[in-house]
Amino acid sequence: MLPNIEDYEEFVGKEKIEQIKDLAVKLEGKHIVNVNSSYSGGGVAEILNSIVVLMNRLGIDTKDKHHRQG
């Protein structure tokens, strides 16, 4: 199941979720690209998988790009 920002409310509280939503509005119309050197493995690649989904669900146009080494 893909995460929703509300799934984190029990950990950070309703007020923090609302703050995140308010901040996300400021990024509407922007395009965010997260760049990482690997597609899988390592902490950054794993975190980006969730963050990209969450940001898109907040209305922020977000993609991730992976740089192939070699």
PQR file with spaces between the fields and no chain letter, atoms N, CA, C, O and H, PARSE charges and radii, in Angstrom:
ATOM       1  N    MET     1       0.841   -1.182    0.000 -0.4000 1.5000
ATOM       2  CA   MET     1       0.000    0.000    0.000 -0.0000 2.0000
ATOM       3  C    MET     1       0.889    1.248    0.000  0.5500 1.7000
ATOM       4  O    MET     1       1.865    1.321    0.746 -0.5500 1.4000
ATOM       5  N    LEU     2       0.553    2.200   -0.818 -0.4000 1.5000
ATOM       6  CA   LEU     2       1.321    3.437   -0.894 -0.0000 2.0000
ATOM       7  C    LEU     2       0.971    4.342    0.280  0.5500 1.7000
ATOM       8  O    LEU     2      -0.187    4.397    0.695 -0.5500 1.4000
ATOM       9  H    LEU     2      -0.240    2.141   -1.424  0.4000 1.0000
ATOM      10  N    PRO     3       1.959    5.054    0.820 -0.5600 1.5000
ATOM      11  CA   PRO     3       1.722    5.868    2.009  0.2800 2.0000
ATOM      12  C    PRO     3       0.948    7.155    1.710  0.5500 1.7000
ATOM      13  O    PRO     3       1.037    7.717    0.618 -0.5500 1.4000
ATOM      14  N    ASN     4       0.198    7.596    2.696 -0.4000 1.5000
ATOM      15  CA   ASN     4      -0.450    8.900    2.704 -0.0000 2.0000
ATOM      16  C    ASN     4       0.156    9.696    3.847  0.5500 1.7000
ATOM      17  O    ASN     4       0.591    9.119    4.843 -0.5500 1.4000
ATOM      18  H    ASN     4       0.126    7.140    3.583  0.4000 1.0000
ATOM      19  N    ILE     5       0.189   10.989    3.716 -0.4000 1.5000
ATOM      20  CA   ILE     5       0.762   11.822    4.778 -0.0000 2.0000
ATOM      21  C    ILE     5       0.027   11.605    6.104  0.5500 1.7000
ATOM      22  O    ILE     5       0.630   11.691    7.174 -0.5500 1.4000
ATOM      23  H    ILE     5      -0.165   11.458    2.907  0.4000 1.0000
ATOM      24  N    GLU     6      -1.256   11.328    6.028 -0.4000 1.5000
ATOM      25  CA   GLU     6      -2.032   11.104    7.244 -0.0000 2.0000
ATOM      26  C    GLU     6      -1.598    9.855    8.001  0.5500 1.7000
ATOM      27  O    GLU     6      -1.858    9.735    9.198 -0.5500 1.4000
ATOM      28  H    GLU     6      -1.745   11.258    5.159  0.4000 1.0000
ATOM      29  N    ASP     7      -0.940    8.928    7.317 -0.4000 1.5000
ATOM      30  CA   ASP     7      -0.448    7.712    7.965 -0.0000 2.0000
ATOM      31  C    ASP     7       0.584    8.023    9.056  0.5500 1.7000
ATOM      32  O    ASP     7       0.820    7.206    9.946 -0.5500 1.4000
ATOM      33  H    ASP     7      -0.729    9.026    6.344  0.4000 1.0000
ATOM      34  N    TYR     8       1.184    9.191    8.979 -0.4000 1.5000
ATOM      35  CA   TYR     8       2.237    9.572    9.925 -0.0000 2.0000
ATOM      36  C    TYR     8       1.715   10.406   11.096  0.5500 1.7000
ATOM      37  O    TYR     8       2.479   10.781   11.985 -0.5500 1.4000
ATOM      38  H    TYR     8       0.991    9.855    8.256  0.4000 1.0000
ATOM      39  N    GLU     9       0.424   10.690   11.093 -0.4000 1.5000
ATOM      40  CA   GLU     9      -0.160   11.538   12.132 -0.0000 2.0000
ATOM      41  C    GLU     9       0.047   10.978   13.538  0.5500 1.7000
ATOM      42  O    GLU     9       0.309   11.736   14.472 -0.5500 1.4000
ATOM      43  H    GLU     9      -0.197   10.385   10.371  0.4000 1.0000
ATOM      44  N    GLU    10      -0.065    9.678   13.694 -0.4000 1.5000
ATOM      45  CA   GLU    10       0.101    9.085   15.024 -0.0000 2.0000
ATOM      46  C    GLU    10       1.522    9.269   15.565  0.5500 1.7000
ATOM      47  O    GLU    10       1.742    9.203   16.775 -0.5500 1.4000
ATOM      48  H    GLU    10      -0.278    9.062   12.936  0.4000 1.0000
ATOM      49  N    PHE    11       2.475    9.498   14.675 -0.4000 1.5000
ATOM      50  CA   PHE    11       3.870    9.676   15.092 -0.0000 2.0000
ATOM      51  C    PHE    11       4.256   11.133   15.317  0.5500 1.7000
ATOM      52  O    PHE    11       5.043   11.444   16.211 -0.5500 1.4000
ATOM      53  H    PHE    11       2.297    9.552   13.692  0.4000 1.0000
ATOM      54  N    VAL    12       3.693   12.029   14.495 -0.4000 1.5000
ATOM      55  CA   VAL    12       4.108   13.439   14.566 -0.0000 2.0000
ATOM      56  C    VAL    12       3.003   14.378   15.026  0.5500 1.7000
ATOM      57  O    VAL    12       3.272   15.536   15.347 -0.5500 1.4000
ATOM      58  H    VAL    12       3.053   11.777   13.769  0.4000 1.0000
ATOM      59  N    GLY    13       1.784   13.903   15.061 -0.4000 1.5000
ATOM      60  CA   GLY    13       0.661   14.722   15.499 -0.0000 2.0000
ATOM      61  C    GLY    13      -0.039   15.427   14.349  0.5500 1.7000
ATOM      62  O    GLY    13       0.544   15.658   13.290 -0.5500 1.4000
ATOM      63  H    GLY    13       1.566   12.963   14.800  0.4000 1.0000
ATOM      64  N    LYS    14      -1.299   15.762   14.582 -0.4000 1.5000
ATOM      65  CA   LYS    14      -2.139   16.396   13.565 -0.0000 2.0000
ATOM      66  C    LYS    14      -1.606   17.769   13.180  0.5500 1.7000
ATOM      67  O    LYS    14      -1.651   18.142   12.008 -0.5500 1.4000
ATOM      68  H    LYS    14      -1.772   15.574   15.443  0.4000 1.0000
ATOM      69  N    GLU    15      -1.104   18.524   14.149 -0.4000 1.5000
ATOM      70  CA   GLU    15      -0.609   19.873   13.872 -0.0000 2.0000
ATOM      71  C    GLU    15       0.553   19.838   12.875  0.5500 1.7000
ATOM      72  O    GLU    15       0.602   20.663   11.963 -0.5500 1.4000
ATOM      73  H    GLU    15      -1.068   18.222   15.102  0.4000 1.0000
ATOM      74  N    LYS    16       1.477   18.905   13.032 -0.4000 1.5000
ATOM      75  CA   LYS    16       2.621   18.806   12.120 -0.0000 2.0000
ATOM      76  C    LYS    16       2.162   18.422   10.711  0.5500 1.7000
ATOM      77  O    LYS    16       2.693   18.935    9.726 -0.5500 1.4000
ATOM      78  H    LYS    16       1.437   18.235   13.773  0.4000 1.0000
ATOM      79  N    ILE    17       1.186   17.528   10.613 -0.4000 1.5000
ATOM      80  CA   ILE    17       0.653   17.144    9.305 -0.0000 2.0000
ATOM      81  C    ILE    17       0.037   18.354    8.616  0.5500 1.7000
ATOM      82  O    ILE    17       0.234   18.556    7.418 -0.5500 1.4000
ATOM      83  H    ILE    17       0.755   17.112   11.413  0.4000 1.0000
ATOM      84  N    GLU    18      -0.701   19.152    9.362 -0.4000 1.5000
ATOM      85  CA   GLU    18      -1.304   20.359    8.790 -0.0000 2.0000
ATOM      86  C    GLU    18      -0.239   21.361    8.361  0.5500 1.7000
ATOM      87  O    GLU    18      -0.399   22.025    7.337 -0.5500 1.4000
ATOM      88  H    GLU    18      -0.861   18.988   10.336  0.4000 1.0000
ATOM      89  N    GLN    19       0.847   21.483    9.127 -0.4000 1.5000
ATOM      90  CA   GLN    19       1.952   22.364    8.736 -0.0000 2.0000
ATOM      91  C    GLN    19       2.569   21.904    7.421  0.5500 1.7000
ATOM      92  O    GLN    19       2.864   22.725    6.552 -0.5500 1.4000
ATOM      93  H    GLN    19       0.977   20.944    9.959  0.4000 1.0000
ATOM      94  N    ILE    20       2.764   20.611    7.275 -0.4000 1.5000
ATOM      95  CA   ILE    20       3.332   20.059    6.036 -0.0000 2.0000
ATOM      96  C    ILE    20       2.414   20.353    4.861  0.5500 1.7000
ATOM      97  O    ILE    20       2.879   20.748    3.792 -0.5500 1.4000
ATOM      98  H    ILE    20       2.525   19.945    7.981  0.4000 1.0000
ATOM      99  N    LYS    21       1.120   20.166    5.052 -0.4000 1.5000
ATOM     100  CA   LYS    21       0.154   20.452    3.987 -0.0000 2.0000
ATOM     101  C    LYS    21       0.192   21.925    3.599  0.5500 1.7000
ATOM     102  O    LYS    21       0.142   22.257    2.414 -0.5500 1.4000
ATOM     103  H    LYS    21       0.742   19.846    5.921  0.4000 1.0000
ATOM     104  N    ASP    22       0.279   22.812    4.592 -0.4000 1.5000
ATOM     105  CA   ASP    22       0.347   24.252    4.325 -0.0000 2.0000
ATOM     106  C    ASP    22       1.613   24.607    3.545  0.5500 1.7000
ATOM     107  O    ASP    22       1.568   25.427    2.628 -0.5500 1.4000
ATOM     108  H    ASP    22       0.320   22.542    5.555  0.4000 1.0000
ATOM     109  N    LEU    23       2.732   23.997    3.906 -0.4000 1.5000
ATOM     110  CA   LEU    23       3.989   24.245    3.189 -0.0000 2.0000
ATOM     111  C    LEU    23       3.930   23.705    1.767  0.5500 1.7000
ATOM     112  O    LEU    23       4.488   24.310    0.851 -0.5500 1.4000
ATOM     113  H    LEU    23       2.768   23.331    4.651  0.4000 1.0000
ATOM     114  N    ALA    24       3.263   22.579    1.576 -0.4000 1.5000
ATOM     115  CA   ALA    24       3.163   21.969    0.250 -0.0000 2.0000
ATOM     116  C    ALA    24       2.448   22.895   -0.735  0.5500 1.7000
ATOM     117  O    ALA    24       2.763   22.901   -1.925 -0.5500 1.4000
ATOM     118  H    ALA    24       2.809   22.088    2.320  0.4000 1.0000
ATOM     119  N    VAL    25       1.494   23.670   -0.245 -0.4000 1.5000
ATOM     120  CA   VAL    25       0.761   24.593   -1.106 -0.0000 2.0000
ATOM     121  C    VAL    25       1.717   25.589   -1.761  0.5500 1.7000
ATOM     122  O    VAL    25       1.506   25.994   -2.905 -0.5500 1.4000
ATOM     123  H    VAL    25       1.238   23.666    0.722  0.4000 1.0000
ATOM     124  N    LYS    26       2.760   25.982   -1.046 -0.4000 1.5000
ATOM     125  CA   LYS    26       3.730   26.936   -1.578 -0.0000 2.0000
ATOM     126  C    LYS    26       4.528   26.353   -2.747  0.5500 1.7000
ATOM     127  O    LYS    26       5.123   27.104   -3.520 -0.5500 1.4000
ATOM     128  H    LYS    26       2.932   25.654   -0.117  0.4000 1.0000
ATOM     129  N    LEU    27       4.547   25.036   -2.883 -0.4000 1.5000
ATOM     130  CA   LEU    27       5.291   24.386   -3.958 -0.0000 2.0000
ATOM     131  C    LEU    27       4.412   24.007   -5.150  0.5500 1.7000
ATOM     132  O    LEU    27       4.903   23.429   -6.120 -0.5500 1.4000
ATOM     133  H    LEU    27       4.063   24.426   -2.255  0.4000 1.0000
ATOM     134  N    GLU    28       3.126   24.326   -5.087 -0.4000 1.5000
ATOM     135  CA   GLU    28       2.244   24.028   -6.213 -0.0000 2.0000
ATOM     136  C    GLU    28       2.763   24.731   -7.458  0.5500 1.7000
ATOM     137  O    GLU    28       3.181   25.887   -7.402 -0.5500 1.4000
ATOM     138  H    GLU    28       2.728   24.796   -4.299  0.4000 1.0000
ATOM     139  N    GLY    29       2.734   24.028   -8.573 -0.4000 1.5000
ATOM     140  CA   GLY    29       3.202   24.590   -9.826 -0.0000 2.0000
ATOM     141  C    GLY    29       4.700   24.451  -10.049  0.5500 1.7000
ATOM     142  O    GLY    29       5.208   24.792  -11.118 -0.5500 1.4000
ATOM     143  H    GLY    29       2.394   23.089   -8.618  0.4000 1.0000
ATOM     144  N    LYS    30       5.402   23.954   -9.046 -0.4000 1.5000
ATOM     145  CA   LYS    30       6.838   23.711   -9.165 -0.0000 2.0000
ATOM     146  C    LYS    30       7.061   22.249   -9.536  0.5500 1.7000
ATOM     147  O    LYS    30       6.202   21.398   -9.304 -0.5500 1.4000
ATOM     148  H    LYS    30       4.989   23.677   -8.178  0.4000 1.0000
ATOM     149  N    HIS    31       8.211   21.977  -10.107 -0.4000 1.5000
ATOM     150  CA   HIS    31       8.583   20.596  -10.438 -0.0000 2.0000
ATOM     151  C    HIS    31       9.846   20.264   -9.654  0.5500 1.7000
ATOM     152  O    HIS    31      10.873   20.921   -9.823 -0.5500 1.4000
ATOM     153  H    HIS    31       8.908   22.668  -10.295  0.4000 1.0000
ATOM     154  N    ILE    32       9.774   19.260   -8.808 -0.4000 1.5000
ATOM     155  CA   ILE    32      10.883   18.854   -7.959 -0.0000 2.0000
ATOM     156  C    ILE    32      11.489   17.568   -8.521  0.5500 1.7000
ATOM     157  O    ILE    32      10.767   16.613   -8.809 -0.5500 1.4000
ATOM     158  H    ILE    32       8.939   18.727   -8.671  0.4000 1.0000
ATOM     159  N    VAL    33      12.815   17.544   -8.675 -0.4000 1.5000
ATOM     160  CA   VAL    33      13.511   16.341   -9.114 -0.0000 2.0000
ATOM     161  C    VAL    33      14.523   15.967   -8.038  0.5500 1.7000
ATOM     162  O    VAL    33      15.385   16.769   -7.681 -0.5500 1.4000
ATOM     163  H    VAL    33      13.402   18.319   -8.441  0.4000 1.0000
ATOM     164  N    ASN    34      14.414   14.769   -7.535 -0.4000 1.5000
ATOM     165  CA   ASN    34      15.375   14.226   -6.579 -0.0000 2.0000
ATOM     166  C    ASN    34      16.361   13.373   -7.361  0.5500 1.7000
ATOM     167  O    ASN    34      15.952   12.496   -8.122 -0.5500 1.4000
ATOM     168  H    ASN    34      13.713   14.118   -7.825  0.4000 1.0000
ATOM     169  N    VAL    35      17.648   13.617   -7.185 -0.4000 1.5000
ATOM     170  CA   VAL    35      18.676   12.891   -7.928 -0.0000 2.0000
ATOM     171  C    VAL    35      19.447   12.004   -6.961  0.5500 1.7000
ATOM     172  O    VAL    35      19.845   12.436   -5.879 -0.5500 1.4000
ATOM     173  H    VAL    35      17.980   14.329   -6.566  0.4000 1.0000
ATOM     174  N    ASN    36      19.650   10.757   -7.373 -0.4000 1.5000
ATOM     175  CA   ASN    36      20.377    9.799   -6.548 -0.0000 2.0000
ATOM     176  C    ASN    36      21.261    8.943   -7.455  0.5500 1.7000
ATOM     177  O    ASN    36      20.942    8.734   -8.625 -0.5500 1.4000
ATOM     178  H    ASN    36      19.327   10.406   -8.252  0.4000 1.0000
ATOM     179  N    SER    37      22.354    8.459   -6.915 -0.4000 1.5000
ATOM     180  CA   SER    37      23.296    7.695   -7.724 -0.0000 2.0000
ATOM     181  C    SER    37      22.906    6.233   -7.915  0.5500 1.7000
ATOM     182  O    SER    37      23.483    5.556   -8.766 -0.5500 1.4000
ATOM     183  H    SER    37      22.613    8.629   -5.964  0.4000 1.0000
ATOM     184  N    SER    38      21.954    5.735   -7.156 -0.4000 1.5000
ATOM     185  CA   SER    38      21.557    4.340   -7.328 -0.0000 2.0000
ATOM     186  C    SER    38      20.046    4.208   -7.262  0.5500 1.7000
ATOM     187  O    SER    38      19.366    4.986   -6.593 -0.5500 1.4000
ATOM     188  H    SER    38      21.485    6.285   -6.465  0.4000 1.0000
ATOM     189  N    TYR    39      19.531    3.206   -7.972 -0.4000 1.5000
ATOM     190  CA   TYR    39      18.085    2.985   -8.029 -0.0000 2.0000
ATOM     191  C    TYR    39      17.567    2.239   -6.806  0.5500 1.7000
ATOM     192  O    TYR    39      16.436    2.461   -6.373 -0.5500 1.4000
ATOM     193  H    TYR    39      20.083    2.575   -8.516  0.4000 1.0000
ATOM     194  N    SER    40      18.387    1.363   -6.251 -0.4000 1.5000
ATOM     195  CA   SER    40      17.945    0.591   -5.090 -0.0000 2.0000
ATOM     196  C    SER    40      19.121    0.354   -4.161  0.5500 1.7000
ATOM     197  O    SER    40      20.281    0.524   -4.536 -0.5500 1.4000
ATOM     198  H    SER    40      19.306    1.183   -6.602  0.4000 1.0000
ATOM     199  N    GLY    41      18.801   -0.033   -2.970 -0.4000 1.5000
ATOM     200  CA   GLY    41      19.833   -0.247   -1.963 -0.0000 2.0000
ATOM     201  C    GLY    41      20.283    1.079   -1.375  0.5500 1.7000
ATOM     202  O    GLY    41      20.208    2.115   -2.035 -0.5500 1.4000
ATOM     203  H    GLY    41      17.858   -0.171   -2.665  0.4000 1.0000
ATOM     204  N    GLY    42      20.734    1.047   -0.178 -0.4000 1.5000
ATOM     205  CA   GLY    42      21.155    2.284    0.467 -0.0000 2.0000
ATOM     206  C    GLY    42      19.957    3.069    0.963  0.5500 1.7000
ATOM     207  O    GLY    42      18.838    2.902    0.478 -0.5500 1.4000
ATOM     208  H    GLY    42      20.794    0.205    0.358  0.4000 1.0000
ATOM     209  N    GLY    43      20.207    3.910    1.919 -0.4000 1.5000
ATOM     210  CA   GLY    43      19.132    4.659    2.562 -0.0000 2.0000
ATOM     211  C    GLY    43      18.434    5.662    1.675  0.5500 1.7000
ATOM     212  O    GLY    43      17.208    5.765    1.704 -0.5500 1.4000
ATOM     213  H    GLY    43      21.116    4.046    2.313  0.4000 1.0000
ATOM     214  N    VAL    44      19.194    6.406    0.883 -0.4000 1.5000
ATOM     215  CA   VAL    44      18.596    7.475    0.072 -0.0000 2.0000
ATOM     216  C    VAL    44      17.609    6.908   -0.941  0.5500 1.7000
ATOM     217  O    VAL    44      16.502    7.428   -1.074 -0.5500 1.4000
ATOM     218  H    VAL    44      20.191    6.322    0.860  0.4000 1.0000
ATOM     219  N    ALA    45      17.985    5.866   -1.648 -0.4000 1.5000
ATOM     220  CA   ALA    45      17.098    5.272   -2.648 -0.0000 2.0000
ATOM     221  C    ALA    45      15.801    4.781   -2.009  0.5500 1.7000
ATOM     222  O    ALA    45      14.720    4.953   -2.572 -0.5500 1.4000
ATOM     223  H    ALA    45      18.885    5.443   -1.540  0.4000 1.0000
ATOM     224  N    GLU    46      15.912    4.182   -0.858 -0.4000 1.5000
ATOM     225  CA   GLU    46      14.726    3.661   -0.178 -0.0000 2.0000
ATOM     226  C    GLU    46      13.824    4.791    0.314  0.5500 1.7000
ATOM     227  O    GLU    46      12.601    4.701    0.206 -0.5500 1.4000
ATOM     228  H    GLU    46      16.790    4.041   -0.400  0.4000 1.0000
ATOM     229  N    ILE    47      14.417    5.842    0.848 -0.4000 1.5000
ATOM     230  CA   ILE    47      13.635    6.986    1.333 -0.0000 2.0000
ATOM     231  C    ILE    47      12.949    7.693    0.170  0.5500 1.7000
ATOM     232  O    ILE    47      11.786    8.080    0.279 -0.5500 1.4000
ATOM     233  H    ILE    47      15.410    5.915    0.935  0.4000 1.0000
ATOM     234  N    LEU    48      13.667    7.866   -0.950 -0.4000 1.5000
ATOM     235  CA   LEU    48      13.085    8.561   -2.104 -0.0000 2.0000
ATOM     236  C    LEU    48      11.837    7.865   -2.614  0.5500 1.7000
ATOM     237  O    LEU    48      10.897    8.524   -3.057 -0.5500 1.4000
ATOM     238  H    LEU    48      14.612    7.552   -1.039  0.4000 1.0000
ATOM     239  N    ASN    49      11.818    6.538   -2.558 -0.4000 1.5000
ATOM     240  CA   ASN    49      10.631    5.809   -3.018 -0.0000 2.0000
ATOM     241  C    ASN    49       9.375    6.290   -2.296  0.5500 1.7000
ATOM     242  O    ASN    49       8.335    6.479   -2.926 -0.5500 1.4000
ATOM     243  H    ASN    49      12.582    6.002   -2.198  0.4000 1.0000
ATOM     244  N    SER    50       9.459    6.486   -1.004 -0.4000 1.5000
ATOM     245  CA   SER    50       8.304    6.945   -0.229 -0.0000 2.0000
ATOM     246  C    SER    50       8.081    8.439   -0.366  0.5500 1.7000
ATOM     247  O    SER    50       6.941    8.889   -0.485 -0.5500 1.4000
ATOM     248  H    SER    50      10.304    6.333   -0.492  0.4000 1.0000
ATOM     249  N    ILE    51       9.159    9.212   -0.351 -0.4000 1.5000
ATOM     250  CA   ILE    51       9.029   10.669   -0.392 -0.0000 2.0000
ATOM     251  C    ILE    51       8.390   11.135   -1.695  0.5500 1.7000
ATOM     252  O    ILE    51       7.544   12.029   -1.685 -0.5500 1.4000
ATOM     253  H    ILE    51      10.085    8.846   -0.255  0.4000 1.0000
ATOM     254  N    VAL    52       8.785   10.539   -2.808 -0.4000 1.5000
ATOM     255  CA   VAL    52       8.215   10.940   -4.097 -0.0000 2.0000
ATOM     256  C    VAL    52       6.705   10.712   -4.096  0.5500 1.7000
ATOM     257  O    VAL    52       5.951   11.571   -4.550 -0.5500 1.4000
ATOM     258  H    VAL    52       9.472    9.812   -2.816  0.4000 1.0000
ATOM     259  N    VAL    53       6.265    9.575   -3.597 -0.4000 1.5000
ATOM     260  CA   VAL    53       4.830    9.279   -3.531 -0.0000 2.0000
ATOM     261  C    VAL    53       4.121   10.290   -2.630  0.5500 1.7000
ATOM     262  O    VAL    53       3.088   10.843   -3.007 -0.5500 1.4000
ATOM     263  H    VAL    53       6.879    8.877   -3.228  0.4000 1.0000
ATOM     264  N    LEU    54       4.673   10.529   -1.447 -0.4000 1.5000
ATOM     265  CA   LEU    54       4.042   11.465   -0.513 -0.0000 2.0000
ATOM     266  C    LEU    54       3.954   12.869   -1.095  0.5500 1.7000
ATOM     267  O    LEU    54       2.921   13.529   -0.982 -0.5500 1.4000
ATOM     268  H    LEU    54       5.512   10.079   -1.140  0.4000 1.0000
ATOM     269  N    MET    55       5.038   13.325   -1.718 -0.4000 1.5000
ATOM     270  CA   MET    55       5.035   14.678   -2.280 -0.0000 2.0000
ATOM     271  C    MET    55       4.016   14.801   -3.404  0.5500 1.7000
ATOM     272  O    MET    55       3.307   15.805   -3.488 -0.5500 1.4000
ATOM     273  H    MET    55       5.877   12.788   -1.811  0.4000 1.0000
ATOM     274  N    ASN    56       3.933   13.799   -4.265 -0.4000 1.5000
ATOM     275  CA   ASN    56       2.933   13.833   -5.331 -0.0000 2.0000
ATOM     276  C    ASN    56       1.518   13.827   -4.770  0.5500 1.7000
ATOM     277  O    ASN    56       0.639   14.508   -5.298 -0.5500 1.4000
ATOM     278  H    ASN    56       4.508   12.984   -4.198  0.4000 1.0000
ATOM     279  N    ARG    57       1.294   13.079   -3.724 -0.4000 1.5000
ATOM     280  CA   ARG    57      -0.037   13.044   -3.108 -0.0000 2.0000
ATOM     281  C    ARG    57      -0.393   14.360   -2.426  0.5500 1.7000
ATOM     282  O    ARG    57      -1.567   14.655   -2.202 -0.5500 1.4000
ATOM     283  H    ARG    57       2.008   12.526   -3.295  0.4000 1.0000
ATOM     284  N    LEU    58       0.629   15.148   -2.099 -0.4000 1.5000
ATOM     285  CA   LEU    58       0.403   16.481   -1.541 -0.0000 2.0000
ATOM     286  C    LEU    58       0.227   17.534   -2.637  0.5500 1.7000
ATOM     287  O    LEU    58       0.052   18.717   -2.344 -0.5500 1.4000
ATOM     288  H    LEU    58       1.583   14.908   -2.281  0.4000 1.0000
ATOM     289  N    GLY    59       0.273   17.100   -3.896 -0.4000 1.5000
ATOM     290  CA   GLY    59       0.084   18.020   -5.000 -0.0000 2.0000
ATOM     291  C    GLY    59       1.367   18.639   -5.522  0.5500 1.7000
ATOM     292  O    GLY    59       1.322   19.582   -6.311 -0.5500 1.4000
ATOM     293  H    GLY    59       0.415   16.139   -4.133  0.4000 1.0000
ATOM     294  N    ILE    60       2.515   18.121   -5.091 -0.4000 1.5000
ATOM     295  CA   ILE    60       3.813   18.622   -5.544 -0.0000 2.0000
ATOM     296  C    ILE    60       4.298   17.691   -6.661  0.5500 1.7000
ATOM     297  O    ILE    60       4.481   16.494   -6.437 -0.5500 1.4000
ATOM     298  H    ILE    60       2.552   17.355   -4.450  0.4000 1.0000
ATOM     299  N    ASP    61       4.502   18.235   -7.848 -0.4000 1.5000
ATOM     300  CA   ASP    61       4.960   17.441   -8.990 -0.0000 2.0000
ATOM     301  C    ASP    61       6.399   17.009   -8.742  0.5500 1.7000
ATOM     302  O    ASP    61       7.323   17.813   -8.868 -0.5500 1.4000
ATOM     303  H    ASP    61       4.354   19.207   -8.030  0.4000 1.0000
ATOM     304  N    THR    62       6.587   15.755   -8.394 -0.4000 1.5000
ATOM     305  CA   THR    62       7.894   15.254   -7.966 -0.0000 2.0000
ATOM     306  C    THR    62       8.278   14.005   -8.747  0.5500 1.7000
ATOM     307  O    THR    62       7.448   13.128   -8.986 -0.5500 1.4000
ATOM     308  H    THR    62       5.837   15.102   -8.292  0.4000 1.0000
ATOM     309  N    LYS    63       9.535   13.937   -9.137 -0.4000 1.5000
ATOM     310  CA   LYS    63      10.083   12.778   -9.827 -0.0000 2.0000
ATOM     311  C    LYS    63      11.416   12.420   -9.167  0.5500 1.7000
ATOM     312  O    LYS    63      11.977   13.216   -8.414 -0.5500 1.4000
ATOM     313  H    LYS    63      10.209   14.650   -8.942  0.4000 1.0000
ATOM     314  N    ASP    64      11.905   11.242   -9.452 -0.4000 1.5000
ATOM     315  CA   ASP    64      13.253   10.905   -9.001 -0.0000 2.0000
ATOM     316  C    ASP    64      14.055   10.411  -10.190  0.5500 1.7000
ATOM     317  O    ASP    64      13.535    9.718  -11.064 -0.5500 1.4000
ATOM     318  H    ASP    64      11.449   10.595  -10.064  0.4000 1.0000
ATOM     319  N    LYS    65      15.300   10.770  -10.209 -0.4000 1.5000
ATOM     320  CA   LYS    65      16.229   10.384  -11.285 -0.0000 2.0000
ATOM     321  C    LYS    65      17.386    9.638  -10.655  0.5500 1.7000
ATOM     322  O    LYS    65      17.840    9.980   -9.563 -0.5500 1.4000
ATOM     323  H    LYS    65      15.722   11.333   -9.499  0.4000 1.0000
ATOM     324  N    HIS    66      17.858    8.620  -11.347 -0.4000 1.5000
ATOM     325  CA   HIS    66      18.962    7.812  -10.844 -0.0000 2.0000
ATOM     326  C    HIS    66      20.100    7.871  -11.840  0.5500 1.7000
ATOM     327  O    HIS    66      19.930    7.580  -13.024 -0.5500 1.4000
ATOM     328  H    HIS    66      17.488    8.342  -12.234  0.4000 1.0000
ATOM     329  N    HIS    67      21.240    8.246  -11.349 -0.4000 1.5000
ATOM     330  CA   HIS    67      22.444    8.345  -12.181 -0.0000 2.0000
ATOM     331  C    HIS    67      23.114    6.986  -12.242  0.5500 1.7000
ATOM     332  O    HIS    67      23.421    6.396  -11.206 -0.5500 1.4000
ATOM     333  H    HIS    67      21.378    8.482  -10.387  0.4000 1.0000
ATOM     334  N    ARG    68      23.337    6.497  -13.423 -0.4000 1.5000
ATOM     335  CA   ARG    68      24.024    5.213  -13.589 -0.0000 2.0000
ATOM     336  C    ARG    68      25.518    5.445  -13.595  0.5500 1.7000
ATOM     337  O    ARG    68      26.035    6.253  -14.367 -0.5500 1.4000
ATOM     338  H    ARG    68      23.088    6.977  -14.264  0.4000 1.0000
ATOM     339  N    GLN    69      26.194    4.736  -12.736 -0.4000 1.5000
ATOM     340  CA   GLN    69      27.641    4.853  -12.674 -0.0000 2.0000
ATOM     341  C    GLN    69      28.280    3.900  -13.668  0.5500 1.7000
ATOM     342  O    GLN    69      27.760    2.814  -13.925 -0.5500 1.4000
ATOM     343  H    GLN    69      25.774    4.080  -12.110  0.4000 1.0000
ATOM     344  N    GLY    70      29.426    4.321  -14.234 -0.4000 1.5000
ATOM     345  CA   GLY    70      30.164    3.425  -15.105 -0.0000 2.0000
ATOM     346  C    GLY    70      29.836    3.554  -16.495  0.5500 1.7000
ATOM     347  O    GLY    70      30.397    2.846  -17.331 -0.5500 1.4000
ATOM     348  H    GLY    70      29.848    5.203  -14.026  0.4000 1.0000
